[in-house]
Every structure is written in C-alpha cells, then in structure tokens.
Amino acid sequence: MKLNVIKHSLFLLASIVIMAGSVHAHADNALERYLAEVSRSSKNAVFAEGTRYRDPIAIREDTALVPASTLKVLTAYLAIKRWGLRHRFTTEFYLADNTLWIKGLGDPYLTSEELDIIATQLRKRHPLAIKAIAADNTYFPDIQLDGQGDSDNPYDAINAALSLNFNSLKFKRNNGKIVSAEPQTPTTTTTRTVGSNYRLTNGKSVRISLPGDRDSAARYFAEVLAQKLTNQPVPVKVASVPPGARLIYRHRNSHTLEEVLVGMLKYSNNFIANQLFLMMGHNGRTRQVSLEAAQQYVQTQSEITFGWPSLAIFEGAGLSRQNRLSAQQLIDILEVFRPWRHLLPAHNGKVRAKTGTLSGVRTYAGYYQDQDAQWRSFALLLNKPITYRFRYRFAESLAH
C-alpha cells in the first residue's frame, strides 16, 4: 500500500514537471515567433534583459526609432530628478483694489476639485466680495509643439501657464441648452460659447481640448474660479499682475509629483508630460519658460546621466515623429528608473510598462517579472504597422 502511494506521488511529480516543461516550451515558441516578426523590418527593434534561463535579446538595439509615448518614462525620470516625488506645484493669488489676481506657474494638475480647495482658502483670507478676477499667464509664451495637432481631441490640448482640467472642457446639451457635463465644474460663458458650435443630441456629452490660445485657457480658469468663489458672474480679464498687488495665498497642489506621474503614465496624458517638460528647463533667471531651454535641459541631463553625446527630443510626451530613441537608450532609462517602476501601468500582474502609439507606430517599454520573480527590463520599438495587441503578447511571452 505504502509503495503504491509512493509510486503515485512520483507519477504526479513527473507529470507536473512534464507539464511545466510543456508550458515553458510553448512560451519559448511564442517568443520565437514574435522575435521573427520583429526581425522582418528594419523599422523594428527590441532589447530585453536576460534571465537565469534565457540570454539577453537584442535586435537592432542601437537603431534610433520613433519612441512615441514611451518617451514619457524619460520625462518622468527627469521630473523626479529635477523636483523629487514629494514636490507640489504652486499657483499664486494676489489682491489689488478688490481684484483677485491669479499668477499661473504651470501647475499641470489644476482640476475643478482643486479649485474647490483654492476657493475655500481664498474665502478665509479675503472674506470680502471680489469685484473682478484677472489671470496672469505670462509664465508660458504661446507654444506650438511639434506633433501637437489642432484637433479638438483632448490629447491635442495646448500647454499654458494657467489651465484647468488639463486644458479640456466637457459639456452636454440639456433641454436645448449647453451646460457643463461635470457636477464639479460650473457652466460658464466659455462653456456655452464653445458648446454652441457642437451639434449634440439631448443628454449627450463630449470632452474636447479647449480651443484658442493661452489666453483662452486663463480666461476659462478665471471664469470657473469666479463661479466657485461667488456663484455669480464676475468680470474676468487676462493681464499681468500689477507691481503693487499683495500676495494673499500661495496654493500648493494637494497632489504630489508622484501622484501626477502616476496619472500621466497611466492615462498617457500629453498635457501633463509637456507641462513638466517645459518647466524643468526653466532656471529662474528669465520670466518665461521656453521650448529651447527645455530641449537643452533634457539634452544636458541625458548626457550627464547616460553619456549620450546627442539626442533628438523635440517635446516631452512622444507626440513628435522627429523624436528618436533606440531600444538600448530606453533600457538605459529603465535601469535608472527601476526604483520607481511602481509608477508604470501594470499588465497581467507580471508586466509594468508604458505603451506608445502613433499611426504606424507601436512601442512598449518597462519591466517583466521572470521565473525567479525578478523584474527585468525590456524595450520594444515597432515603427511599422502591426496588430495592436502584438506588444502585449510579446511582453507576456517574456514573462513566462
């Protein structure tokens, strides 16, 4: 009897070993098929860190290709290096002759909910009625970034010193009238004016990038704040804070940079990425941020950190098709980003990585968990049309 039990146990153990070997063999076969597909085009590249069971994988790892939104990992790393995860962006509020002046300083995470906090603090500091609100947006010039389209899609929202809800607007038609589609965001003149250009069926809502320039963004911010402060229309204008104005409140955002980066990476938020990109290059010696200073900052920091002598990076979100990174460079970035891999979106429990998507471009870069539960880096750059889920299946095959 005892001998039969031992034989049965050995049989089960052998079966498990055979099944495990079969699963690994299947995974290896799948990986080989994916690598063969990558190899077919000179516009594709991959680099994956090896494991105890598999050598590193490298196909055209030094070829510079369009990284799309995987570039946001570099932007996130440089933001952490520049400010630290606990940093909170600020916005300043001044008072002059009962006019409230708002000085925008590029905070990328000013939402309607954040304005509720601001309104509460302003009421404490100035309980008297506000006669007018003025918005100062001079910290950012009008900037058109390469790759940034002029569509009304939120991913094309322009960057500005003072913006609300990632410079987007959500509205709907209710009983024939255009109103805000968010309970936390009041309906303003801008809401009605912009919404009147859209033919919406009753009850249907739409979110768009706010049309216009940086002045439009600042004016809308001031309109919403006015409603939250006074619940009635207040004259609004866009102008520079006058010399005699008194600082009454400096608002530190309730969200830390860490929380901002989680949102940026999870939702691939182009607005946040380029706000950070533009601000990180500002040295405080000039009144405004500049695109040239931001590009130079990224170039200098990349040379210091990675030893790259030159770098083709035109903006920080991955919108530009002129941006170039190799799979090797992405691996270099991932190595220094390793302490913050938790900021990257999770996929199937064993992958944490950032996608990148443009027409004809699919990329994926991050970490996969190997059989020893170790996190290994990988970078996949596909600059030729391919099925949408290919990159996910590739990463899954690495993790088996």
C-alpha positions as CSV (number, residue, x, y, z in Angstrom):
1,M,0.0,0.0,0.0
2,K,2.8,2.4,1.0
3,L,4.7,1.5,-2.1
4,N,1.7,2.3,-4.3
5,V,1.3,5.7,-2.7
6,I,5.0,6.5,-3.3
7,K,4.6,5.4,-7.0
8,H,1.5,7.5,-7.4
9,S,3.3,10.6,-5.9
10,L,6.3,10.1,-8.2
11,F,3.9,9.8,-11.1
12,L,2.2,13.1,-10.2
13,L,5.5,14.9,-9.7
14,A,6.8,13.7,-13.1
15,S,3.5,14.8,-14.7
16,I,3.9,18.3,-13.2
17,V,7.5,18.5,-14.4
18,I,6.4,17.5,-17.9
19,M,3.5,19.9,-17.9
20,A,5.8,22.8,-16.7
21,G,8.3,21.9,-19.4
22,S,5.5,21.9,-22.0
23,V,4.3,25.4,-20.8
24,H,7.8,26.8,-21.0
25,A,8.3,25.2,-24.4
26,H,5.1,26.8,-25.6
27,A,6.1,30.2,-24.3
28,D,9.5,29.9,-25.9
29,N,7.9,29.0,-29.2
30,A,5.6,32.0,-29.0
31,L,8.6,34.3,-28.1
32,E,10.5,33.0,-31.1
33,R,7.5,33.8,-33.4
34,Y,7.3,37.3,-32.1
35,L,11.1,37.8,-32.5
36,A,10.9,36.6,-36.1
37,E,8.2,39.2,-36.7
38,V,10.3,41.9,-35.2
39,S,13.3,40.9,-37.3
40,R,11.4,41.2,-40.6
41,S,11.6,45.0,-40.7
42,S,14.5,47.4,-40.3
43,K,12.0,49.7,-38.7
44,N,11.6,47.4,-35.7
45,A,13.9,46.9,-32.7
46,V,14.0,45.1,-29.3
47,F,16.2,44.8,-26.3
48,A,15.3,42.6,-23.4
49,E,17.3,41.9,-20.3
50,G,18.2,38.2,-19.9
51,T,17.3,35.8,-17.1
52,R,18.8,32.8,-15.5
53,Y,17.1,30.7,-18.2
54,R,17.5,33.0,-21.2
55,D,20.2,35.2,-22.7
56,P,19.5,38.9,-23.4
57,I,17.5,39.5,-26.6
58,A,18.9,42.2,-28.9
59,I,17.6,43.1,-32.4
60,R,18.8,46.4,-33.9
61,E,19.1,47.7,-30.4
62,D,21.2,50.7,-31.5
63,T,18.8,51.8,-34.2
64,A,17.2,55.2,-33.4
65,L,13.4,54.9,-33.9
66,V,10.3,56.9,-33.0
67,P,9.6,56.1,-29.3
68,A,6.0,57.6,-29.2
69,S,4.8,57.8,-25.6
70,T,7.5,55.5,-24.1
71,L,9.4,58.8,-24.1
72,K,7.2,59.7,-21.1
73,V,9.4,57.4,-19.0
74,L,12.4,59.7,-19.7
75,T,10.2,62.8,-18.9
76,A,9.1,61.1,-15.6
77,Y,12.7,60.3,-14.6
78,L,13.9,63.8,-15.3
79,A,11.0,65.3,-13.4
80,I,11.8,63.2,-10.4
81,K,15.5,64.2,-10.7
82,R,14.5,67.9,-11.0
83,W,11.9,68.2,-8.2
84,G,11.6,64.9,-6.2
85,L,8.5,62.8,-5.7
86,R,7.1,64.9,-2.9
87,H,7.2,68.2,-4.8
88,R,3.9,70.1,-5.1
89,F,3.4,72.7,-7.9
90,T,2.2,76.1,-6.9
91,T,-0.2,78.9,-8.1
92,E,-0.1,82.4,-6.6
93,F,-3.0,84.7,-5.8
94,Y,-2.7,88.4,-5.3
95,L,-5.1,91.2,-4.4
96,A,-5.3,94.8,-5.6
97,D,-8.3,97.1,-5.3
98,N,-10.6,94.1,-4.7
99,T,-9.4,92.5,-7.9
100,L,-8.2,88.9,-7.4
101,W,-5.1,88.3,-9.5
102,I,-4.1,84.7,-10.4
103,K,-0.4,84.1,-11.3
104,G,-0.2,80.8,-13.2
105,L,3.1,78.9,-12.8
106,G,2.4,75.9,-14.9
107,D,0.8,73.5,-12.4
108,P,-0.2,70.5,-14.6
109,Y,-2.8,69.2,-12.1
110,L,-5.3,72.0,-11.5
111,T,-8.7,70.4,-11.6
112,S,-12.2,71.5,-10.7
113,E,-11.8,69.6,-7.4
114,E,-8.5,71.5,-6.7
115,L,-10.3,74.8,-7.4
116,D,-12.7,73.9,-4.5
117,I,-9.7,73.8,-2.2
118,I,-8.4,77.1,-3.5
119,A,-11.8,78.8,-3.2
120,T,-12.1,77.7,0.4
121,Q,-8.6,79.1,1.2
122,L,-9.3,82.4,-0.6
123,R,-12.5,82.9,1.3
124,K,-10.6,82.6,4.6
125,R,-8.0,85.1,3.5
126,H,-10.3,87.6,1.9
127,P,-14.0,87.3,3.0
128,L,-15.0,90.5,1.3
129,A,-16.6,90.5,-2.1
130,I,-14.3,90.2,-5.1
131,K,-15.1,92.8,-7.8
132,A,-13.1,91.2,-10.6
133,I,-10.7,88.4,-11.4
134,A,-7.6,88.7,-13.5
135,A,-5.4,85.9,-14.8
136,D,-1.7,86.3,-15.4
137,N,-0.5,83.6,-17.8
138,T,2.8,85.2,-18.8
139,Y,5.0,82.4,-17.4
140,F,4.4,80.4,-20.6
141,P,4.6,82.0,-24.1
142,D,2.3,80.7,-26.8
143,I,4.0,77.4,-27.7
144,Q,3.1,75.1,-30.6
145,L,5.0,71.8,-30.0
146,D,6.0,69.5,-32.9
147,G,3.4,66.7,-33.3
148,Q,0.7,68.6,-31.4
149,G,-2.3,68.7,-33.7
150,D,-5.1,71.3,-33.9
151,S,-7.9,68.8,-33.4
152,D,-10.4,69.1,-30.6
153,N,-9.3,65.8,-29.1
154,P,-8.0,66.3,-25.5
155,Y,-4.6,64.7,-26.4
156,D,-4.0,67.8,-28.6
157,A,-4.7,70.3,-25.7
158,I,-2.2,73.2,-25.8
159,N,0.1,73.9,-22.9
160,A,-0.2,77.1,-20.8
161,A,0.8,78.6,-17.5
162,L,-2.8,78.6,-16.2
163,S,-5.1,75.7,-17.3
164,L,-8.0,73.8,-15.8
165,N,-8.7,70.1,-16.2
166,F,-5.7,69.5,-18.4
167,N,-7.0,72.3,-20.7
168,S,-10.1,70.4,-21.6
169,L,-13.8,71.1,-21.5
170,K,-16.7,68.7,-21.0
171,F,-20.2,69.7,-21.8
172,K,-23.6,68.4,-22.9
173,R,-26.9,69.6,-24.2
174,N,-29.7,69.6,-21.6
175,N,-33.2,70.6,-22.7
176,G,-31.7,72.5,-25.6
177,K,-29.1,74.4,-23.5
178,I,-25.3,73.8,-23.3
179,V,-24.3,73.1,-19.8
180,S,-21.3,71.5,-18.0
181,A,-21.3,67.7,-18.1
182,E,-19.4,67.5,-14.8
183,P,-21.1,68.2,-11.4
184,Q,-17.8,69.7,-10.0
185,T,-17.4,72.1,-12.9
186,P,-19.9,75.0,-13.2
187,T,-21.2,76.2,-16.6
188,T,-19.5,79.4,-17.7
189,T,-19.6,81.8,-20.7
190,T,-16.8,79.8,-22.3
191,T,-18.8,76.5,-21.9
192,R,-21.8,78.0,-23.6
193,T,-19.8,79.7,-26.4
194,V,-17.7,76.7,-27.3
195,G,-20.6,74.2,-26.8
196,S,-22.8,76.2,-29.2
197,N,-20.6,75.1,-32.1
198,Y,-21.4,71.4,-31.5
199,R,-24.5,69.6,-32.6
200,L,-25.3,67.3,-29.7
201,T,-28.4,65.3,-29.1
202,N,-30.1,66.0,-25.8
203,G,-28.2,64.4,-22.9
204,K,-25.1,63.5,-25.0
205,S,-21.8,64.8,-23.6
206,V,-18.4,65.4,-25.2
207,R,-15.0,66.3,-23.9
208,I,-12.7,68.4,-26.1
209,S,-9.5,70.3,-25.8
210,L,-10.2,73.9,-25.1
211,P,-10.0,75.9,-28.4
212,G,-7.9,79.0,-28.7
213,D,-4.6,80.1,-27.2
214,R,-3.1,80.5,-23.7
215,D,-5.5,83.5,-23.1
216,S,-8.5,81.2,-23.6
217,A,-7.1,78.8,-21.1
218,A,-6.5,81.5,-18.5
219,R,-9.9,83.1,-19.0
220,Y,-11.7,79.8,-18.6
221,F,-9.8,79.1,-15.4
222,A,-10.8,82.5,-14.0
223,E,-14.5,82.0,-15.0
224,V,-14.7,78.7,-13.2
225,L,-13.0,80.1,-10.1
226,A,-15.3,83.1,-10.1
227,Q,-18.3,80.8,-10.0
228,K,-16.9,78.8,-7.2
229,L,-16.0,81.9,-5.2
230,T,-19.1,84.0,-5.7
231,N,-21.6,81.8,-7.5
232,Q,-22.4,84.7,-9.8
233,P,-20.8,86.3,-12.9
234,V,-17.7,88.5,-12.1
235,P,-15.7,90.5,-14.7
236,V,-12.8,88.5,-15.9
237,K,-9.7,89.6,-17.8
238,V,-6.2,88.3,-18.8
239,A,-3.4,90.6,-17.8
240,S,-0.1,90.7,-15.8
241,V,-0.1,91.1,-12.1
242,P,0.5,94.8,-11.3
243,P,3.6,95.7,-9.2
244,G,1.5,96.9,-6.2
245,A,-0.6,93.7,-5.8
246,R,-0.3,91.9,-2.5
247,L,0.3,88.2,-2.3
248,I,-2.5,86.7,-0.2
249,Y,-2.2,83.0,-0.9
250,R,0.3,80.6,-2.5
251,H,-1.5,77.4,-3.3
252,R,0.4,74.1,-3.2
253,N,-1.4,71.4,-5.1
254,S,-2.9,68.7,-3.0
255,H,-1.3,66.1,-5.3
256,T,2.4,65.3,-5.1
257,L,4.6,64.9,-8.2
258,E,4.4,61.1,-7.6
259,E,0.6,61.2,-8.0
260,V,0.9,63.5,-11.0
261,L,3.3,61.0,-12.7
262,V,1.0,58.0,-12.0
263,G,-1.8,59.9,-13.8
264,M,0.5,60.9,-16.6
265,L,1.8,57.4,-17.2
266,K,-1.5,55.5,-16.6
267,Y,-3.5,57.7,-19.0
268,S,-0.6,58.7,-21.2
269,N,-1.5,62.4,-20.6
270,N,0.3,64.5,-23.1
271,F,-0.7,67.8,-21.4
272,I,1.0,66.8,-18.1
273,A,4.1,65.4,-19.9
274,N,4.7,68.6,-21.8
275,Q,3.9,70.9,-18.9
276,L,6.7,69.1,-16.9
277,F,9.0,69.1,-20.0
278,L,8.6,72.9,-20.5
279,M,9.0,73.8,-16.8
280,M,12.0,71.5,-16.0
281,G,14.2,73.6,-18.2
282,H,13.4,77.0,-16.5
283,N,16.3,78.2,-14.4
284,G,14.5,81.1,-12.7
285,R,16.6,83.8,-14.4
286,T,14.0,84.6,-17.0
287,R,10.3,85.5,-16.8
288,Q,9.2,82.7,-19.0
289,V,9.8,79.0,-19.8
290,S,11.0,78.3,-23.3
291,L,11.0,75.3,-25.6
292,E,14.7,75.8,-26.4
293,A,15.6,75.8,-22.7
294,A,13.6,72.6,-22.1
295,Q,15.2,70.8,-25.0
296,Q,18.6,71.9,-23.9
297,Y,17.9,70.8,-20.3
298,V,16.9,67.3,-21.5
299,Q,20.0,67.1,-23.7
300,T,22.3,68.2,-20.9
301,Q,20.8,65.9,-18.3
302,S,20.8,62.9,-20.6
303,E,24.5,63.5,-21.4
304,I,25.3,63.7,-17.7
305,T,23.2,60.6,-16.7
306,F,23.7,58.3,-19.7
307,G,26.7,59.7,-21.6
308,W,24.7,60.3,-24.7
309,P,26.6,62.9,-26.8
310,S,23.5,63.9,-28.8
311,L,19.7,63.4,-28.5
312,A,16.8,64.1,-30.8
313,I,14.0,65.0,-28.4
314,F,11.6,67.8,-29.5
315,E,9.0,67.6,-26.8
316,G,8.2,65.5,-23.7
317,A,5.1,63.5,-24.5
318,G,6.1,61.5,-27.5
319,L,3.9,63.3,-30.0
320,S,6.7,64.3,-32.4
321,R,7.7,61.9,-35.1
322,Q,11.1,63.6,-35.0
323,N,11.8,62.2,-31.6
324,R,14.3,59.4,-31.7
325,L,15.4,56.8,-29.1
326,S,17.0,53.4,-29.6
327,A,16.0,50.3,-27.7
328,Q,19.4,50.4,-25.9
329,Q,18.7,54.0,-24.8
330,L,15.3,53.0,-23.5
331,I,17.0,50.2,-21.5
332,D,19.4,52.8,-20.1
333,I,16.5,54.9,-19.0
334,L,14.7,51.9,-17.4
335,E,17.8,51.0,-15.4
336,V,17.8,54.4,-13.6
337,F,14.0,54.4,-13.4
338,R,13.9,51.0,-11.7
339,P,13.3,52.3,-8.1
340,W,10.1,53.9,-9.5
341,R,8.8,51.1,-11.6
342,H,5.6,51.1,-9.5
343,L,4.6,54.3,-11.3
344,L,4.2,52.4,-14.5
345,P,0.9,50.8,-15.5
346,A,0.5,47.1,-14.7
347,H,-0.4,44.4,-17.2
348,N,-1.4,40.9,-16.3
349,G,0.4,41.1,-13.0
350,K,3.8,40.4,-14.4
351,V,4.4,43.4,-16.6
352,R,4.8,47.1,-15.7
353,A,5.4,49.1,-18.8
354,K,4.5,52.2,-20.8
355,T,2.9,51.9,-24.3
356,G,3.4,54.3,-27.2
357,T,1.0,54.7,-30.1
358,L,1.1,56.8,-33.2
359,S,-0.2,56.0,-36.7
360,G,2.0,53.1,-37.9
361,V,4.0,53.1,-34.6
362,R,3.6,50.7,-31.6
363,T,6.1,50.7,-28.8
364,Y,6.3,49.2,-25.3
365,A,9.0,49.7,-22.6
366,G,9.2,48.7,-19.0
367,Y,9.7,45.6,-16.9
368,Y,8.6,42.0,-16.9
369,Q,8.8,39.5,-14.0
370,D,10.8,36.4,-14.7
371,Q,10.5,32.9,-13.3
372,D,12.6,33.9,-10.2
373,A,10.2,36.9,-9.5
374,Q,12.9,39.3,-10.6
375,W,12.0,42.4,-12.6
376,R,13.8,42.6,-15.9
377,S,13.8,45.5,-18.3
378,F,12.7,45.4,-22.0
379,A,12.1,47.8,-24.8
380,L,10.1,47.1,-28.0
381,L,10.0,49.6,-30.9
382,L,7.8,48.9,-33.8
383,N,7.8,51.6,-36.4
384,K,5.9,49.6,-39.0
385,P,2.1,48.8,-38.8
386,I,1.4,45.7,-36.8
387,T,-1.5,44.3,-34.8
388,Y,-2.5,46.4,-31.8
389,R,-2.0,43.6,-29.2
390,F,1.3,42.3,-30.5
391,R,3.3,44.3,-28.0
392,Y,1.3,42.9,-25.0
393,R,1.6,39.3,-26.2
394,F,5.4,39.9,-26.7
395,A,5.8,41.1,-23.1
396,E,3.7,38.2,-21.8
397,S,5.9,35.7,-23.6
398,L,8.9,37.3,-21.9
399,A,7.3,36.9,-18.5
400,H,6.7,33.1,-18.9
